[in-house]
Amino acid sequence: MYDRQLELSAAKQRIEVQPLFVQDGYDLKQVVDVPIFYPANTYQFMFKHHGETDHLYHATIDMVTGEMLIETKSSTQVVE
């Protein structure tokens, strides 16, 4: 049986070493509410940044291709 925990941990570590997160990022959480047929090797995370308290950052990382996308969202657009 395939265990995603190692890959999930590696994905989280890739986010944690990004300059944006290292600078002032905090409160890194995995987004678990994803569509049912979302790619198995793609992970989403949200985090906050001390420099921009009215924004949340949404990071998507594909562990197969290594592609990563970090987007900024206004905290008024996101419902937790």
Secondary structure, DSSP 8 states (H G I E B T S, - for coil): ---THHHHHHHHHHHHTSHHHHHHEEEEEE-----TT--TTEEEEEEEETT-TTEEEEEEEETTT--EEEEEEETTT---
